[in-house]
Amino acid sequence: MSGRRRRARLGQHLLRDDQVLDRIVEAVPEHPQPILEIGAGDGALTERLAHLGRPLASVELDEGMAFRARRRLANNASDARTVVIEQDVLEVEPAEALATVAASPPYGVVGNLPYAITAPIFRKFLELEAQQPEWMLVMIQHEVAQRVTARPGRLSLIGVSVQFYADAALLFPVEPGSFDPAPQVRSAVVMLRLRNEPPVHVPSVEKFFEVVRGGFRSPRKQLHNALSQGVWLPPGGANEWLTACDIDPTRRPGTLTLDEWATLAWWREEHIAEYAEQQP
């Protein structure tokens, strides 16, 4: 199998546009935390990050790509401590990765994320309890970037999930021709600055997302129907629930703010015992 076909199969689209590479590096926050890079590829971005002079642990799953990245770094030495780790990023423990460059949290994440595992990568790093990054500067599919940074009215499950943990901003789009091989869709670079505390008070993270996931299980339906199908309720329970929270039952899930989802989660928590008694 050719290198290009193998990269495409693995979801790897190597960034070749020098201007885009430079813009990503320019967007890296100036405070000197170490960096964990997701997906070294052949080291084009890794090389530029190394010249920032900060400890850099770069994770790359593909053996051949990891070899090429190490060779590039060896030929373009910098003062930074830089290591390419051959591992699946979903299995990486950030503290262990940073220890290879004599560093430790707090840290930031930079990466060109494989489209197929964008959501699992977000989930992994955003939900870490003791090893969360302070920020994530990542390239993702443009459509996903729009959902991640959407405001109420166009929110989705991934938008609520990311914004619960981080302030999200779409920095700039990237055209398919900037990559080899070229993907069939546009990309975008986003910055996530993780919050010290969630932006809303919730009964628990788990209970908050039980309600959110239930609502977005049928995102095109009106809320009273979406919640009736996504969360067990007695007959008429959804309308009662929404009315009690001053939320119009005919609204769509994507129109709710995080505050409104939190209000729904609290009301359900306060009345869950009553509902449990009615459950067959």
C-alpha positions in Angstrom: 0.0 0.0 0.0 1.4 3.4 -0.9 2.1 6.0 1.8 -0.6 8.3 0.6 -3.3 5.5 0.6 -2.2 4.3 4.0 -2.4 7.8 5.4 -5.9 8.2 3.9 -7.0 4.9 5.4 -5.7 6.0 8.9 -7.5 9.4 8.5 -4.2 11.2 8.2 -4.1 14.3 6.0 -0.7 15.9 6.3 -0.7 19.7 6.4 1.6 21.1 3.7 0.7 24.7 3.6 3.5 26.8 5.3 1.3 29.7 5.9 -1.3 27.6 7.7 1.5 25.9 9.7 2.8 29.3 10.7 -0.6 30.6 11.7 -1.1 27.6 14.0 2.2 28.2 15.7 1.4 31.9 16.1 -1.9 31.0 17.8 -0.1 29.0 20.5 -0.5 30.8 23.9 2.7 32.6 25.0 2.8 31.3 28.5 5.5 28.6 28.7 3.6 25.4 29.5 4.9 22.2 27.9 3.0 21.0 24.8 1.4 17.7 24.0 1.0 17.3 20.2 -1.6 15.0 18.8 -0.4 13.4 15.6 3.1 14.3 14.6 2.7 13.1 11.1 6.0 13.6 9.3 6.9 16.3 11.8 6.1 19.5 9.8 4.2 21.1 12.6 6.3 19.4 15.3 9.4 21.0 14.0 7.9 24.5 14.2 6.6 23.8 17.7 10.0 22.6 18.8 11.4 26.0 17.9 9.2 27.6 20.5 11.7 26.4 23.0 9.2 24.6 25.2 9.1 20.9 26.2 7.2 19.0 23.5 5.9 15.4 23.6 4.4 14.5 20.2 2.2 11.4 19.9 2.1 9.5 16.6 0.5 6.1 16.0 2.0 5.3 12.6 5.5 3.8 12.9 6.7 5.1 9.5 5.5 8.6 10.3 7.1 8.6 13.7 10.4 7.6 12.1 10.1 10.5 9.6 9.2 13.0 12.3 12.2 12.0 14.4 14.5 12.2 11.4 13.2 15.7 10.6 13.7 16.8 14.2 17.3 15.4 14.3 18.1 17.3 11.1 16.7 20.6 12.5 17.8 20.6 16.1 16.3 23.2 18.5 17.0 24.0 22.1 13.7 22.4 23.2 13.3 19.0 24.8 11.3 17.1 22.1 10.2 13.5 22.0 8.0 11.6 19.4 6.0 8.9 21.2 4.7 6.0 19.1 1.3 5.4 20.7 -2.4 5.7 20.2 -3.4 9.1 21.6 -6.6 7.6 23.1 -4.4 5.5 25.3 -1.9 8.2 26.3 -1.6 9.4 29.9 -0.7 13.0 29.6 1.5 13.1 32.7 3.5 10.0 31.4 3.9 11.6 28.0 5.1 14.9 29.4 7.5 13.0 31.8 9.4 11.9 28.7 10.5 15.5 28.2 11.0 16.1 31.9 7.8 18.1 32.2 4.5 17.8 33.9 1.0 19.5 33.9 -0.2 22.2 33.4 0.2 21.8 29.6 -1.4 22.7 26.3 -2.5 20.5 23.4 -1.8 21.1 19.7 -2.9 18.8 16.9 -4.4 18.0 13.5 -7.0 15.6 14.7 -8.1 12.6 12.6 -11.7 13.4 11.6 -12.9 9.9 12.6 -11.9 10.2 16.3 -12.4 13.9 16.9 -15.2 13.4 19.4 -13.4 10.6 21.4 -10.3 12.9 21.6 -12.3 15.8 22.9 -14.0 13.5 25.4 -10.7 12.1 26.6 -9.0 15.4 27.2 -12.0 17.5 28.4 -13.1 14.9 30.9 -9.8 14.3 32.5 -10.0 15.1 36.2 -6.4 15.7 37.3 -4.6 16.0 34.0 -6.8 18.4 31.9 -4.9 20.6 29.5 -5.2 24.4 30.0 -6.0 24.8 26.3 -6.4 22.9 23.1 -5.4 24.3 19.7 -6.6 21.8 17.1 -7.5 21.3 13.5 -10.8 19.6 12.9 -13.4 19.3 10.2 -15.0 22.7 9.5 -18.5 21.5 10.0 -17.6 20.1 13.4 -15.8 23.3 14.3 -19.0 25.2 13.6 -21.0 22.8 15.9 -18.4 23.0 18.6 -18.5 26.8 18.6 -22.2 27.3 17.9 -24.4 29.5 20.0 -27.9 28.6 21.2 -30.2 28.2 18.3 -27.7 26.0 16.5 -26.3 23.9 19.4 -25.8 20.2 19.2 -24.7 17.5 21.6 -21.0 18.1 20.8 -21.4 21.8 21.2 -22.9 21.5 24.7 -20.4 18.9 25.6 -17.4 21.0 24.6 -18.7 24.3 25.9 -19.5 22.8 29.3 -15.7 22.3 29.8 -14.2 25.0 27.6 -14.6 28.4 26.0 -14.5 27.6 22.2 -13.5 29.8 19.3 -13.1 29.1 15.6 -9.9 30.8 14.6 -9.7 30.3 10.8 -10.7 27.9 8.1 -8.3 25.7 6.1 -9.0 24.6 2.5 -8.6 21.0 1.3 -5.6 21.9 -0.9 -3.5 22.6 2.1 -3.2 18.8 2.8 -1.7 15.7 1.3 -3.9 13.8 0.5 -6.5 16.5 0.2 -9.7 15.7 2.3 -13.1 16.1 0.7 -14.1 18.7 3.2 -12.8 21.9 4.6 -11.1 22.1 8.0 -10.8 24.7 10.6 -8.5 25.5 13.5 -10.2 26.0 16.9 -9.0 27.1 20.3 -10.5 25.6 23.4 -9.6 27.3 26.7 -10.6 25.0 29.5 -12.6 26.3 32.4 -11.6 25.9 36.0 -15.3 25.4 36.8 -18.3 24.5 34.6 -20.2 27.7 33.5 -23.4 26.3 35.1 -24.2 24.7 38.5 -25.4 21.2 38.0 -26.5 18.4 40.3 -23.6 16.3 38.9 -21.9 16.1 35.5 -23.4 12.7 34.9 -26.9 13.7 35.7 -26.6 16.9 33.6 -25.5 14.9 30.6 -28.2 12.3 31.1 -30.7 15.0 30.3 -28.7 16.6 27.5 -28.1 13.3 25.7 -31.8 12.5 26.2 -32.8 15.7 24.6 -30.4 15.4 21.7 -31.3 11.8 20.9 -34.0 13.4 18.7 -32.6 16.8 17.9 -35.2 17.7 15.2 -38.2 17.0 17.4 -39.8 19.5 19.7 -38.5 19.2 23.3 -41.5 17.6 24.8 -41.3 14.8 22.2 -37.5 14.6 22.3 -37.3 14.3 26.1 -40.2 11.8 26.2 -38.3 9.5 23.9 -34.8 10.2 25.4 -35.5 10.1 29.1 -38.1 7.9 30.8 -41.1 10.0 32.0 -44.6 9.2 32.9 -47.4 10.3 30.4 -47.4 14.0 30.2 -44.3 14.3 32.3 -42.2 16.1 29.6 -44.7 19.0 29.3 -44.9 19.3 33.1 -41.2 19.3 33.4 -40.6 21.9 30.7 -43.4 24.1 31.9 -42.2 24.0 35.5 -38.8 25.2 34.2 -40.3 28.0 32.1 -39.2 26.4 28.9 -41.6 26.3 25.9 -42.3 22.6 25.2 -42.4 23.3 21.4 -38.8 24.5 21.3 -36.0 22.3 19.7 -33.1 21.0 21.8 -30.6 23.1 19.9 -32.2 26.3 21.1 -31.5 25.7 24.8 -28.7 27.4 26.7 -26.5 25.6 29.1 -28.3 27.4 31.9 -31.6 25.9 30.7 -30.2 22.4 30.4 -28.9 22.8 34.0 -32.3 24.0 35.1 -33.9 20.8 33.6 -31.3 18.6 35.3 -32.0 20.2 38.7 -35.7 19.9 38.4 -35.4 16.2 37.3 -33.1 15.5 40.3 -35.5 17.1 42.7 -38.4 15.0 41.3 -36.7 11.8 40.3 -38.1 9.9 43.3 -41.6 10.8 42.3 -41.0 9.5 38.8 -39.3 6.4 40.0 -42.5 5.5 41.9 -44.5 5.7 38.7 -42.1 3.7 36.5 -43.5 0.3 35.6 
